[in-house]
Amino acid sequence: MKNLLEIQNLNKTYRNFALRDVSFTLPEGCITGFIGPNGAGKTTVLKTILGLTPKDSGVIRFFGRDEDAASRAVRERLGVVFDSGGFYEELSLMEMKSLAAAAYPSWDEQEFGRLLERFSLNPRQKIRTLSKGMRMKYSLALALSHRAELLIMDEPTSGLDPLIRRQLLEILREYMERGGRGVFFSTHITSDLERLADMLILIDHGKIVFQEDKDSLLERYRIVKGDLRALNDSVLPLLSNLSRTAFGFTAVTDRSEEIRRAMPDALLERASIDDIMLSNIEGGNTYAAFAD
Amino acid sequence: MLLSLIKKDLLLTWKYILLMAALCCFYPLFILHNLKGEAAAYAGSLSFSVMTLFAVLFSLLQAFQKEAMYPKAAAWLCALPYSRRDLVLSKYLYFLGVYLLCCLIYGAETLLVPSLGVFGPAQIIPVFAGAALLFGIYLPFQYRLGYEFTKYFFLFAILIVSFLLPMLFRRLPQKLPAFRMSPVLLSILLVLSAALLAASAALSVHFYKKRALL
């Protein structure tokens, strides 16, 4: 399986924030969710990948070639969807489309028309009159009408109602069915990822915490519930996100077999991506400590 | 691709361009009405100079204001196969387009109002040189310092110039030494102005390439 994108030791420093040695790969045929708390660096990574923010150092390779997004040939193969669109709102859908279509030699007018019809969008409508959901659909229609091989999306489902979110996820699934493609999207709505993602990348404080297959993560992590008396020095290092109440404790572990042996009476449940994220970020445990 | 970007600027600013076109129609008549005697001989050149500088500045300010209103749109375009160089060059071509529109309007007006004087390279090229100098400086500042900072400075400068010029012309001596630019001098001026704009465009591209887009 070839990589659609490879990032190695990407660094970018701002006054109050820095991306530090960010490295990950996006394999072909995968929907990769990019997760992390607000301010972790998700949007900065996306902007740096797209060349919208200059990097300090590091290597960005698209489609197995030694080219980053500065190359027009690379950008022709990308589909980009920003949170809230990123359009000139005084233009109509058709006028904005003309601007996008002129940039892509592979623009497929029929596909665009088909998507507009599917999304019930009127091409003569002004962009400013679109709701957030319609704007996102329009954005997706533009990104999908030029046979993009890699779709890069910044918080595409943020602020959308569950029905529109479900529709968007369905479209992404269809997009992937055609093969040889990939989707990379940042989000903080982890329930969308549970439905759709194949791979997860977690970023926190500008550093990649993990890149892992979603199913293995969900398989490995467990929520542990048990009696407070079962907590002792030998099991505490196995637990994260520990919170205690008068009735017992709740925690997250990625070493369920050891927990089972140490606490046979403890209840182990499937963890959500939210639980996994919280147990891996700075502050996740602090939050649990405050809950004591 | 550049044409699409220019078309986008025109779609975003067409109302202001219409307003400027109306100003370009009326301003020469206003100047002609206000200048008497010897100074009236300069009414045509003066009004063409001022209206052109005004029209180009106002149209450019509007185009940049729209970019400032929708900062994510420029970022989106740069994530498409448009390069930052394309975005900058389209603004320079837009500027030249507005300049040509001013020439067309004024050219038509001199045919209708002969007292404005003749209209030819002797008027077109010096005004182009003035516009190239002003906007050749303005545009790199715009790309380096942003819309808000540059607009007030240049708008103020142009307003002062446009109000002071008629007063200056009234105070000119009754007999001015005749000065006509030779075709060679006009050609040199044209080449220098084009070179200045090219250097300015290169500088603007350099500044814009370094900018972090929203």
Interface residues (C-beta under 8 A of the other chain):
Chain A: K47 L50 G51 L52 T53 P54 A69 R72 R75 E76 L78 V80 F82 S84 G85 G86 F87 Y88 E89 E90 L91 E95 S98 L99 A100 A102 A103 Y104 I152
Chain B: M1 L3 S4 L5 K7 K8 L11 L12 K66 Y70 K72 A73 A75 W76 L77 C78 A79 L80 P81 Y82 S83 K210 A212 L213
